[in-house]
């Protein structure tokens, strides 16, 4: 997938929404619990109900690994289902992997060969050779952790050298030597929207994957204000606030409504910042 | 498992060897390729052949995830096999995970509840709340990445503040507020053995998981010289040099020989540094 493909979708759907399929087994609606594969049944219903408002889905591996082999099955079935039925959708493995070269190569195989993800999130701590194996797949993206949405981001990401450069800034700068915006994106949390100004100084053209809107409390309009570029440049994720908006048999209908609410807000922002023409 | 349990094993086996089950499917000996589960058959044979010289096994998730569901099955069977037959062995999930709190909680469930690992490696980039969910399991350990064995470690781990403190030192210091040596260990690569002096100034009592001996070129005697403490304090991993020492039907026999060679060197070092009495 190319950046142009992503932008085409943004314009078509008037949205830059990513729905996070953090499909925790314990929270799956009771009405699905007796199906063969409740997590897959849930994901399928959520995807079918939200895809009209969505340009991307993000599967966080933790929620699948916590169910062992069954979880891994639900995970693989979900990716296949999305790719078969909605091939234009950008599908992200939110795995936060990263290891020595020969090991990262295996992770890249897992997500880009064994499964057909378009992108995988990677942690930067181990540096270039932990990231580069993921970059040998043209048309696939690394989404590198830069500034995360959680409290613990303060522990190390703001660690500062004598010139006042912070670790997350060092990550943004250094990693641009590894790949350009056609293969690299960055995670920047919505809970730090004001920091997006600093981020944009370093990576004006890259797409940013922005978690933290919704349950974590980030503001969509702030994110757009500080982070949007001429190609939108944002993929904003919401997970729990959409997929678990309701736990009765109306869960998919409610997910659709929640996704639509966010899409409408996004449409308005895309117009405000002149990405979409106001007709 | 307690630190005392680990030390008891070190004394009993005169070894501080961890065998890394980086069981890449493509490298599994041909003679096992027609078994029901070649990776599990391989792991079982390697474990049976090396356990007499070994205090720990480390399963790197990448090698299992790259085989999808089959890989996940081999992975779960291997952990169960080790824990059932050799309950005294320290079993590490080399997963290098780390995510926001509610997600790390799911990873902790995957490795400590769904599987029975004694420890999991965690990347520090996202800070305290990405690590703490793993610490709510008494008797289980977080092994936090500090100074890794790969070239890319130079990209960020040596990033230095105005007082000359490096990022990996900041990680070692800060994380001691999260747990003591009874629940926390650190990854320090053998390829940087001379740095162990600096590491030991900050964490004199913690166990260190030391990868990089063998195929990556680290020296065991240097690691012992700079890193050993009064309880040994080292778990040194070797993967490829042992498990793929031979790819014929003699692979297990050769793995046994390679593990024995390292154990003998370790025994000698344990005596040299007065952990074992010389009789």
Interface residues (C-beta under 8 A of the other chain):
Chain A: X22 X24 X60 X62 X63 X65 X66 X67 X68 X69 X71 X72 X73 X76 X94 X96 X97 X98 X99 X100 X101 X103 X104 X106 X107 X109 X110 X113 X114 X115 X123 X124 X125 X126 X127 X128 X129 X130 X131 X145 X148 X149 X150 X151 X152 X153 X154 X155 X156 X157 X159 X160 X161 X162 X167 X170 X171 X174 X211 X216
Chain B: X22 X24 X60 X62 X63 X65 X66 X67 X68 X69 X72 X73 X76 X94 X96 X97 X98 X99 X100 X101 X103 X104 X106 X107 X109 X110 X113 X114 X115 X123 X124 X125 X126 X127 X128 X129 X130 X131 X145 X148 X149 X150 X151 X152 X153 X154 X155 X156 X157 X159 X160 X161 X162 X167 X170 X171 X174 X211 X216
